[in-house]
């Protein structure tokens, strides 16, 4: 796809996005929490968030809600990403953009927890 | 922080924590004045006079789960070592204004960095907040607000496809500001 250069092109993108949204109803299947305090940002949380967005787009998955949280008191583990799916919250620590992509593919979309990187569950 | 756009994100996060509904981000790059100026204004809960005086103290924080707050003190140190500074005005109940200056050609001045990513990060996590972004480079201006973007994209604004599109759009506009290179 060509680079978006004008408002007009954004408008076209909206129509494309609408068709995906139609498939989704009610509460999102998964929630992703990302910690965006000073420590999280300095550790690379922004790039992790963008990697998550990019991977979701590649896989055409919109049934997810992304929520920003301040520091969760887990500064040594930043960037921290929490995935809530099927009623369980799983905390991942020291997440890189590449790890984030794998977490999206296997946990967020397919429900397989990436156990090697889990730091806590609740 | 490696780039100023991360500091900007950090300060916008402060605004969001202060329950701001409207945030203005003004960036001016001026080669003639040799200046980078960044202003972030919000209509959040503001701070009283005492807290405003203390925000640059690393042991001042409103956080309850830790005892230090390093975002602003480190930024001030960085700006001052680049012939610039950080200034804060705040009024309880009205909002806060943070102004950051750097000398553009100073060798230690960090790059502005990836501003589109900062804006999309705010948009993705707080779609309800209105962020007005104005960027001026040597007299050329680009302005956009998330309200305008919401009018264009309405309910699809939270989808990754549209967010990535917006990021590309802003990147292209910033490139144009710098002469399209």
Interface residues (C-beta under 8 A of the other chain):
Chain A: X3 X4 X5 X6 X7 X9 X10 X11 X13 X14 X16 X17 X18 X20 X21 X34 X36 X37 X38 X41 X42 X46 X47 X49 X50 X53 X54 X56 X57 X62 X66 X67 X68 X70 X71 X73 X75
Chain B: X1 X6 X9 X10 X13 X16 X17 X63 X65 X66 X69 X70 X71 X117 X118 X120 X121 X124 X125 X126 X149 X152 X153 X154 X155 X156 X158 X159 X160 X161 X162 X163 X164 X165 X166 X167 X168 X169 X172
